[in-house]
Amino acid sequence: MRLSFLAMLAIIIATTLFSCKNVAPYAIDEKPKLAVNKNLIGIWKMKEDTDVHNFFVIERKSDNIYALTYMNKGGSNRRFENCNGFFSKVDTSLFLNVAYFETQPIFEGYFFLKVDYLDPKGWDMTLRMVNDTTMRTLPNSKSVKDLMAKNINNPSFFDKPVHFHKILPLMYCN
């Protein structure tokens, strides 16, 4: 009995500590509208990450959706493997919607990255994660979009910028 209680307590603590709080149950757009930018297809490295074994793979899943995978430890520890991602426009800004899920308790939703810079040729980009923890309570996509529009110029709404550089294009999935 005591062992099962401790196991349950460990699960609750792990869920509380490691779950992503800045997610919404809905994407900015109900359905992806913007076409995949084929220049973004490739293997990307976050400049702030000094571990050479960590990288991101962006593939084309459909006309409007990317398959996003984060790999570390030389690709042996795949995290967020083939997660759906797509771009939405809010006013004049681009946001990347990234599918997110938790298993305990079960939650499916999205986290968002604002595009601060995107090289027209698709070799460099700067993104900032939306940092708002109230998004879990939003009732629909319109409310998510309205929240983004309201805070688009609010620096405290976003984390610090992260810079990405494409290290290898992937032609097979264009």
C-alpha positions as CSV (number, residue, x, y, z in Angstrom):
1,M,0.0,0.0,0.0
2,R,2.7,2.4,1.0
3,L,4.7,1.6,-2.1
4,S,1.8,2.3,-4.5
5,F,1.2,5.6,-2.6
6,L,4.8,6.6,-3.2
7,A,4.6,5.7,-6.8
8,M,1.5,7.8,-7.3
9,L,3.1,10.7,-5.5
10,A,6.2,10.4,-7.7
11,I,4.0,10.5,-10.8
12,I,2.1,13.6,-9.6
13,I,5.3,15.4,-8.8
14,A,6.9,14.5,-12.1
15,T,3.8,15.7,-14.0
16,T,3.8,18.9,-12.1
17,L,7.5,19.6,-12.5
18,F,8.0,18.5,-16.1
19,S,4.7,19.3,-17.9
20,C,4.8,22.3,-20.2
21,K,2.6,25.0,-18.7
22,N,2.7,27.4,-21.7
23,V,0.4,25.4,-24.0
24,A,-3.1,25.9,-25.3
25,P,-5.7,23.2,-26.2
26,Y,-6.2,24.9,-29.6
27,A,-3.9,26.1,-32.3
28,I,-4.0,29.7,-33.6
29,D,-5.9,28.6,-36.7
30,E,-8.4,25.8,-36.6
31,K,-6.9,24.4,-39.8
32,P,-3.5,25.1,-41.2
33,K,-3.8,27.7,-43.9
34,L,-0.2,28.6,-44.9
35,A,1.7,26.4,-47.4
36,V,4.8,24.6,-46.3
37,N,7.9,26.7,-47.0
38,K,10.2,24.1,-48.7
39,N,13.2,26.2,-47.9
40,L,12.8,25.2,-44.2
41,I,13.0,21.5,-44.9
42,G,16.2,20.2,-43.4
43,I,18.3,19.6,-40.3
44,W,18.7,22.6,-38.0
45,K,21.0,23.4,-35.1
46,M,20.1,25.8,-32.3
47,K,23.1,28.1,-32.0
48,E,22.7,28.5,-28.2
49,D,23.0,24.7,-27.8
50,T,26.7,23.8,-27.5
51,D,26.1,20.0,-27.6
52,V,26.9,19.0,-31.2
53,H,24.7,15.9,-30.9
54,N,21.4,17.9,-30.5
55,F,19.5,18.9,-33.6
56,F,16.1,19.5,-35.1
57,V,14.7,17.9,-38.2
58,I,12.0,19.7,-40.2
59,E,10.2,17.6,-42.9
60,R,7.2,18.2,-45.1
61,K,4.2,16.1,-43.9
62,S,1.6,17.6,-46.2
63,D,0.9,20.8,-48.2
64,N,0.4,22.8,-44.9
65,I,2.0,20.7,-42.2
66,Y,5.6,20.0,-41.1
67,A,6.8,16.9,-39.3
68,L,9.1,18.2,-36.5
69,T,11.5,16.0,-34.6
70,Y,14.1,16.9,-31.9
71,M,17.0,14.6,-31.6
72,N,19.8,14.6,-29.0
73,K,22.5,12.1,-28.0
74,G,23.4,11.6,-31.6
75,G,19.8,10.8,-32.6
76,S,19.4,7.9,-30.2
77,N,17.0,9.9,-27.9
78,R,14.2,11.2,-30.1
79,R,12.0,13.7,-28.5
80,F,8.9,15.2,-30.1
81,E,9.3,12.7,-33.0
82,N,7.2,13.6,-36.0
83,C,5.1,16.2,-34.2
84,N,2.8,18.3,-36.4
85,G,3.7,21.9,-36.8
86,F,2.3,24.6,-39.0
87,F,2.6,28.4,-39.4
88,S,-0.2,30.9,-38.7
89,K,-0.2,34.6,-39.3
90,V,-1.3,37.0,-36.6
91,D,-1.4,40.5,-37.9
92,T,1.9,40.7,-39.7
93,S,3.8,38.2,-37.5
94,L,4.3,34.5,-38.1
95,F,3.8,31.9,-35.4
96,L,4.8,28.2,-35.5
97,N,2.1,26.0,-33.9
98,V,3.7,22.9,-32.5
99,A,1.6,19.9,-31.4
100,Y,2.1,18.9,-27.8
101,F,0.8,16.1,-25.6
102,E,1.1,14.9,-22.1
103,T,0.3,11.4,-20.9
104,Q,-0.4,12.0,-17.2
105,P,-2.9,13.6,-17.1
106,I,-3.8,13.3,-20.8
107,F,-3.6,16.7,-22.5
108,E,-3.3,17.5,-26.1
109,G,-2.6,21.0,-27.4
110,Y,-0.1,23.4,-28.9
111,F,2.8,25.5,-27.9
112,F,3.8,28.5,-30.0
113,L,7.0,30.1,-31.4
114,K,6.9,33.6,-32.7
115,V,9.2,34.1,-35.8
116,D,11.4,37.1,-35.1
117,Y,13.5,36.5,-38.2
118,L,13.4,34.1,-41.1
119,D,16.0,34.2,-43.8
120,P,14.3,34.3,-47.2
121,K,16.5,31.4,-48.4
122,G,15.7,29.3,-45.3
123,W,19.1,29.1,-43.7
124,D,18.6,31.0,-40.5
125,M,15.7,31.8,-38.2
126,T,15.1,33.4,-34.8
127,L,12.2,32.2,-32.7
128,R,10.7,33.1,-29.3
129,M,8.5,30.7,-27.4
130,V,5.2,32.1,-26.1
131,N,5.6,32.2,-22.3
132,D,1.9,32.6,-21.2
133,T,0.6,30.1,-18.7
134,T,-3.0,31.0,-18.9
135,M,-3.5,29.5,-22.4
136,R,-4.6,26.1,-21.1
137,T,-8.0,27.7,-20.2
138,L,-8.7,29.2,-23.7
139,P,-11.9,27.9,-25.2
140,N,-11.1,28.0,-28.9
141,S,-8.7,29.0,-31.7
142,K,-10.1,32.5,-32.0
143,S,-9.3,33.2,-28.3
144,V,-5.7,31.9,-28.9
145,K,-5.3,34.2,-31.9
146,D,-6.8,37.1,-30.0
147,L,-4.4,36.6,-27.1
148,M,-1.4,36.5,-29.5
149,A,-2.6,39.7,-31.3
150,K,-3.1,41.5,-27.9
151,N,0.5,40.6,-26.8
152,I,2.3,40.7,-30.1
153,N,4.5,43.6,-28.9
154,N,4.7,42.6,-25.2
155,P,8.3,41.3,-24.5
156,S,7.3,39.6,-21.3
157,F,4.8,37.4,-23.2
158,F,7.8,35.6,-24.9
159,D,10.9,33.9,-23.8
160,K,14.3,35.0,-24.9
161,P,15.1,34.6,-28.6
162,V,16.8,31.4,-29.8
163,H,18.7,31.3,-33.1
164,F,18.7,28.4,-35.6
165,H,20.9,27.6,-38.5
166,K,20.1,25.0,-41.1
167,I,23.1,22.6,-41.3
168,L,21.7,20.3,-44.1
169,P,18.8,20.6,-46.5
170,L,16.7,17.5,-47.0
171,M,15.7,17.3,-50.6
172,Y,13.8,13.9,-50.3
173,C,10.9,15.4,-48.5
174,N,10.2,18.5,-50.6
